[in-house]
Amino acid sequence: MKYGRVLLEDVEGYVPGEQPQTSDVIKLNTNENPYPPSPRVIEALQSVSVNALRRYPDPVSLNFRAACARRYGLPNADWVIAGNGMDEVLAMAVRTFVDPDDAILTTYPTYTLYETLAQLHGAHIVEVDLDENFQLPEAFFETPARLVFLTRPNAPTGVAVPKGAVERLCESFDGIVFLDEAYVDFADAHCMDLVQQYDNLIVGRSFSKSYSLAGMRLGIGVAQPAIIDEFLKTKDSYNMNAVAQRVGKAAIEDAATLEANTARIRATRGRVTNALTELGFEVPESQANFLFAQWKGSPSAKTLFESLRDRGIFVRYFNARRLDHALRISIGTDAEMDALLTALGEMIAPVRA
Ligand SMILES: Cc1ncc(COP(=O)(O)O)c(C=O)c1O
């Protein structure tokens, strides 16, 4: 059981009680956004009144959900469920649509929380291996389950399956399809429009990456009203605090800041992909705000990870099948990425010479 995995594994460089961002390390290990959130978010924070803190928040986050529906061209708030981070929406989906002993289908590799949630719920996780290009094999479409978690773009590879594969899954899968689009604002195409077409589809979004709000904990699930109704029955009474509801509304209404920040990150992503390839890494085309830099040379990927850590540059290393030859590197500012590339160049050059 990997409960508590975040503190133990994910947040390298984290000092309990301190904001990891305030330390002087270069933190490229949890796919946070290096740029500040929308100025409207700051205004929303400053406008929080004492009464808003003294009173309970709106239990159904209506204004926030309505703003999300408007943003995605959906009829109204009945199409959106709000969560304390998308992680809470994922947990709610398991609680709402899966019974203990049911099967939950997903891919390998993917976001490890799905397995943890299945274990906590007493459900079985069925992982189907992605093919050598990190695409879906036929077996994935043939495996029955109550719920499927598909991540697009996937983590930790950054690879996005074609939108057609999502449509095929929605048509053929006899259960709920949870499409995790945590990183999709950095991608060429999303599947939000499919929720109007498929009554078994939930599209999940996170505000932690593209909206620079990991600390606020905001996420949503978008689906047809019959599914959202089920979520509303099982969610905690006041799952969204008053501040997060305001901030989320302000963030989603500022499409321009989202566009500007994601464009910057995509540009840096392209440049760093090329630079890593020059250094000898194999980097599948990423549609996310991180790169899966595969390294078959020497020193090993694990040694590179440790040497970077010793220099105060934190990237992510997975000691797991199909992943242990790679570094997952979040896209930071251009200066941070230059520091990373310089450090990697110095570690690799002596071996190559
Ligand atoms: C694939 C994927 N889904 C969901 C999440 C959770 O996002 P949130 O911070 O909104 O809980 C993450 C966070 O890293 C993720 O990588």
The ligand as an SDF file (V2000), in Angstrom:
LIG
                    3D

 16 16  0  0  0  0  0  0  0  0999 V2000
   -2.3360   12.5980  -14.0580 C   0  0  0  0  0  0  0  0  0  0  0  0
   -2.6990   13.4130  -12.8660 C   0  0  0  0  0  0  0  0  0  0  0  0
   -3.9890   13.4930  -12.4920 N   0  0  0  0  0  0  0  0  0  0  0  0
   -4.3740   14.1920  -11.4240 C   0  0  0  0  0  0  0  0  0  0  0  0
   -3.4550   14.8790  -10.6640 C   0  0  0  0  0  0  0  0  0  0  0  0
   -3.9420   15.5890   -9.4350 C   0  0  0  0  0  0  0  0  0  0  0  0
   -4.0300   16.9350   -9.5850 O   0  0  0  0  0  0  0  0  0  0  0  0
   -4.5060   17.8770   -8.3750 P   0  0  0  0  0  0  0  0  0  0  0  0
   -3.2790   18.6080   -7.9250 O   0  0  0  0  0  0  0  0  0  0  0  0
   -5.5360   18.7670   -9.0140 O   0  0  0  0  0  0  0  0  0  0  0  0
   -5.0830   17.0270   -7.2930 O   0  0  0  0  0  0  0  0  0  0  0  0
   -2.1060   14.8320  -10.9960 C   0  0  0  0  0  0  0  0  0  0  0  0
   -1.1100   15.5140  -10.1690 C   0  0  0  0  0  0  0  0  0  0  0  0
    0.0650   15.3790  -10.2820 O   0  0  0  0  0  0  0  0  0  0  0  0
   -1.7150   14.0720  -12.1200 C   0  0  0  0  0  0  0  0  0  0  0  0
   -0.4410   13.9620  -12.4670 O   0  0  0  0  0  0  0  0  0  0  0  0
  1  2  1  0
  2  3  1  0
  2 15  2  0
  3  4  2  0
  4  5  1  0
  5  6  1  0
  5 12  2  0
  6  7  1  0
  7  8  1  0
  8  9  2  0
  8 10  1  0
  8 11  1  0
 12 13  1  0
 12 15  1  0
 13 14  2  0
 15 16  1  0
M  END
$$$$
